[in-house]
Amino acid sequence: MERIFCWEKGAFFLKVIRGMSSQTTTPCILVVDDDEMVRYILEALLSEAGYRVVEADSGEAAIQKFSQQLFPLVLMDMFMPGMGGPEALQRIREQWPETRMVLLSGAPEELKEQAQLNGVRCFPKPFDNQELLQLVREELQAGGFPLQG
């Protein structure tokens, strides 16, 4: 028997089933950034910490990823060509309000404060790896996803 985390009624819960891969027991985080190197670094860091990662290179692509699966957490760049982070996060929040969201940005403090007023946490770029992993754990826990190991 394997344990998997399922999404139901606005929260994640643990479900015991037969015949599922153990890979499905780990949280899957959506990383959205137009900079391929940032996506690569975040994917490597989060994967090494035991998380599954799906990448998107734009706000539009992020919304499309949600049509394929749900994510308990989205890490998204604030400024991208086309649909920027704040607009994409607003659209995601309208359809999937349980998803936790963090904007990554090297923007001035005023912009970060504005995002935080809208209920979205901001995290600076460049970032400290351990601080980012701590933020990921906090956001997953706040969203009802059990902490790993």
Secondary structure, 3 states (H helix, E strand, C coil): CEEEEEEECCEEEEEEECCCCHHHHCCEEEEECCCHHHHHHHHHHHHHCCCEEEEECCHHHHHHHHCCCCCCEEEEECCCCCCCHHHHHHHHHHHCCCCEEEEEECCCHHHHHHHHHCCCEEEECCCCHHHHHHHHHHHHHHCCCCCCC
